[in-house]
Amino acid sequence: MSDLLADTATLSPTPPWSLLALLRRHPQWTITPFITATILLAWIIATQRLGVPEYVLPPPGAVLVALSDGLWRAPADPAGYWYHTGVTLYEALAGLILGATIGAFLGFALGASRVLERSLYPFIIAFQALPKVALAPLLVIWFGLGFNGKIYITAIITFFPVLISALSGSHAVDPDRLDLARSCNARPLQIMRKIVIPSAMPFVFTGLNVASALAVLGAIVGEFVGARAGLGMLLIQYDQSMEIAPLFAVLIILATVGYLLNHAVRIAERRACFWSQRRSHTVLAES
């Protein structure tokens, strides 16, 4: 009887156009809009039905008006959002590239030498434990109110996830592959370039996914301390003047920038680690 039911299930799979198949294959086009609509509906109810004050939670219409007013301005206009978004995005990207480069290099170096790892790892952890908000004023004093201070703050915040990911990826390499390479008289640099780094790339991109979100945070922290432009500076201005609707508009822009930056990293991951993506899809299909 069980064999008959199994054959029946095999012969009648779930149609690809059914609701269940659509939810499983494309949740970003089904479940995500539903969650967004639910949040928006709760927001409208809270502001229109429950009487939440506007200085606590502005209505969606006021936020939309503030957002459209700032986005309709010219990109070079400091009174608009495009100009300040470009400044924050530049700081986040430059800091992410610098921090990821240092983190990956240091992670692979620690993974290649146990002595180096045991010697430097305590200092790295101690440095990571320092509150970055406390370091931000020092960096602004050292490098001024320009881009350099914000870039270095972002680099400090983003390098640690990439470092840990690169170090974990170095330790996760198959020992048999390393032994085989050594038996073929491969030099350490060749082993690192041909085996360790390609095998650890999925781990590195995992750290980059985390660092891409932290990059925007690092840029904002630097702009909170002192800046002449940027979305963080706008947040400070709107908070001091109690303009809550434009403040929410800037928060929406920051969330969008963080999502797009993370999405760009995920696209790069699919291109650079296509073999890992295929293997994961195969495992999911078999399960």
C-alpha positions in Angstrom: 0.0 0.0 0.0 2.8 2.4 0.9 4.5 1.6 -2.5 1.3 2.5 -4.3 1.0 5.8 -2.5 4.6 6.6 -3.2 4.1 5.9 -6.9 1.0 8.0 -6.9 2.9 10.9 -5.3 5.6 10.5 -7.9 3.2 10.5 -10.8 1.3 13.6 -9.5 3.8 16.2 -8.4 2.8 19.6 -7.3 2.0 21.8 -10.3 4.6 24.5 -10.8 1.8 27.1 -11.1 0.2 26.2 -7.7 0.3 28.6 -4.8 2.6 26.3 -2.7 5.1 26.0 -5.5 5.0 29.8 -6.1 5.6 30.5 -2.4 8.6 28.1 -2.3 10.2 29.2 -5.6 9.6 33.0 -5.4 9.0 34.1 -1.8 10.5 37.5 -2.7 7.5 38.1 -5.0 4.8 36.6 -2.7 5.7 36.5 1.0 7.8 39.7 1.0 5.1 42.0 -0.5 2.6 40.5 2.0 4.9 41.3 4.9 5.5 44.8 3.5 1.7 45.4 3.1 1.1 44.1 6.7 3.7 46.5 8.1 2.3 49.4 6.1 -1.3 48.6 7.2 -0.2 48.4 10.9 1.6 51.8 10.4 -1.6 53.4 9.0 -3.8 51.9 11.8 -1.3 53.2 14.5 -1.3 56.7 13.1 -4.9 57.1 12.0 -6.9 54.9 14.3 -4.9 54.6 17.5 -4.0 58.3 17.6 -0.2 57.9 17.9 1.3 61.4 17.8 3.2 62.5 14.7 6.3 63.4 16.7 6.4 59.7 17.7 5.3 58.0 14.5 4.5 60.2 11.5 1.9 59.0 9.0 3.1 57.2 5.9 1.8 60.0 3.7 3.9 62.6 5.4 7.0 60.4 5.1 6.2 59.8 1.4 5.9 63.6 0.8 9.2 64.2 2.6 10.9 61.4 0.6 9.6 62.6 -2.8 10.6 66.2 -2.0 14.2 65.2 -1.3 14.5 62.8 -4.2 13.1 65.3 -6.8 15.9 67.7 -6.3 19.0 67.7 -8.5 21.8 65.2 -7.6 24.3 68.0 -6.9 21.8 69.9 -4.7 22.9 69.7 -1.0 19.3 70.3 0.0 18.3 67.0 -1.7 18.8 63.4 -0.7 20.8 62.3 -3.7 23.8 64.3 -2.8 24.0 63.1 0.8 23.3 59.5 -0.3 26.2 59.6 -2.7 28.5 60.9 0.1 27.4 58.1 2.5 27.6 55.4 -0.2 31.1 56.5 -1.2 32.2 56.3 2.5 30.6 52.9 2.9 32.0 51.4 -0.3 35.5 52.7 0.3 35.6 51.6 3.9 34.1 48.2 2.9 36.8 47.6 0.3 39.6 48.7 2.6 38.3 46.7 5.6 37.5 43.6 3.5 41.0 43.6 1.9 42.8 43.9 5.2 40.5 41.4 6.9 40.9 38.8 4.1 44.7 39.2 3.9 45.1 39.0 7.7 42.7 36.0 7.9 44.5 34.0 5.3 47.9 34.9 6.9 46.7 33.8 10.3 45.3 30.6 8.8 48.6 29.8 7.2 50.6 30.1 10.4 49.5 28.7 13.7 52.2 30.7 15.5 51.0 33.9 14.0 47.4 33.1 14.8 48.1 32.4 18.4 50.3 35.5 18.7 48.0 38.0 17.1 44.5 36.7 17.7 44.2 37.9 21.3 45.1 41.5 20.2 42.6 41.3 17.3 39.8 40.2 19.7 40.7 42.9 22.2 40.7 45.5 19.4 37.3 44.3 18.2 35.9 44.5 21.8 36.6 48.3 21.8 33.4 50.3 21.2 33.7 51.9 17.8 31.7 54.9 18.9 34.6 55.7 21.3 37.1 55.3 18.5 35.2 57.5 16.0 36.0 60.8 17.7 39.7 59.9 17.7 39.7 59.1 14.0 37.9 62.3 13.2 40.5 64.3 15.2 43.4 62.5 13.5 42.0 62.6 9.9 39.7 65.6 10.0 36.0 66.0 9.0 36.6 64.8 5.4 36.2 61.4 3.9 39.2 59.8 5.5 37.9 59.6 9.0 34.6 58.0 7.9 36.4 55.5 5.6 38.7 54.4 8.3 35.8 54.0 10.8 33.9 51.9 8.3 37.0 49.8 7.6 37.5 49.1 11.3 33.9 48.0 11.6 33.9 45.8 8.5 37.3 44.1 8.6 36.5 41.7 11.5 33.7 39.7 9.9 35.8 39.1 6.8 38.8 38.2 8.9 37.0 35.6 10.9 35.4 34.2 7.7 38.7 34.0 5.9 40.3 32.3 8.9 37.5 29.8 9.2 37.7 29.1 5.5 41.4 28.5 5.8 40.8 25.9 8.6 38.0 24.2 6.6 40.1 23.2 3.6 40.2 19.5 3.0 43.5 18.2 4.6 43.8 15.5 1.9 44.0 18.2 -0.8 46.8 20.0 1.1 48.7 16.7 1.6 48.4 15.9 -2.1 49.7 19.3 -3.1 52.6 19.0 -0.7 53.4 15.6 -2.1 53.6 17.1 -5.5 56.2 19.6 -4.2 53.8 22.6 -4.4 55.2 25.7 -2.8 53.2 27.4 0.1 52.3 30.3 -2.1 50.9 28.0 -4.8 48.9 26.1 -2.2 47.5 29.3 -0.9 46.6 30.6 -4.4 45.3 27.4 -5.9 43.7 25.6 -3.0 43.2 27.6 0.2 41.8 30.8 -1.3 39.4 29.2 -3.8 38.1 26.8 -1.1 37.6 29.6 1.4 35.8 32.0 -0.9 32.3 30.9 0.2 33.3 31.7 3.8 34.8 35.0 2.8 31.6 36.0 1.0 29.6 35.1 4.1 31.7 37.6 6.0 31.2 40.1 3.2 27.5 39.7 3.5 27.7 40.8 7.1 30.2 43.5 6.4 28.2 45.1 3.7 25.4 45.8 6.2 27.9 47.1 8.7 29.5 49.4 6.1 26.5 51.7 6.1 26.5 51.6 9.9 30.2 52.6 10.0 29.7 55.5 7.6 26.7 56.8 9.7 28.7 56.5 13.0 31.5 58.6 11.4 29.0 61.2 10.2 27.4 61.3 13.7 30.7 62.4 15.2 31.3 65.2 12.6 30.5 65.7 9.0 29.7 68.4 6.4 27.5 66.1 4.3 25.9 62.6 4.4 22.8 60.9 5.5 24.1 60.7 9.1 24.4 64.5 9.2 20.8 64.8 8.0 19.7 62.4 10.7 21.3 64.7 13.3 19.8 67.8 11.9 16.3 66.4 11.6 16.5 65.0 15.1 17.6 68.3 16.6 14.8 70.2 14.8 12.2 67.5 15.6 11.4 66.9 11.9 10.3 63.3 12.2 8.8 62.7 8.8 12.1 63.6 6.9 14.0 61.6 9.5 11.9 58.5 8.6 12.5 59.3 4.9 16.3 59.2 5.5 16.0 55.9 7.4 14.1 54.4 4.5 17.0 55.6 2.2 19.6 54.0 4.5 17.7 50.7 4.6 17.5 50.7 0.8 21.2 51.5 0.4 22.1 48.7 2.8 19.9 46.3 1.0 21.3 47.2 -2.4 24.9 46.9 -1.2 24.2 43.5 0.3 22.5 42.5 -2.9 25.5 43.5 -5.0 27.7 41.3 -2.7 25.4 38.4 -3.2 25.5 38.8 -7.0 29.3 38.9 -6.9 29.1 35.7 -4.7 27.0 33.9 -7.3 29.5 34.8 -10.0 32.7 34.1 -8.1 31.5 31.0 -6.2 29.1 29.5 -8.9 30.4 26.0 -8.1 29.4 26.3 -4.5 25.9 27.6 -5.5 25.4 24.6 -7.8 26.4 22.2 -5.1 24.1 23.8 -2.5 21.2 23.7 -5.0 22.0 20.0 -5.7 22.0 19.1 -2.1 18.6 20.9 -1.5 17.1 19.2 -4.5 18.3 15.8 -3.3 16.9 16.4 0.2 
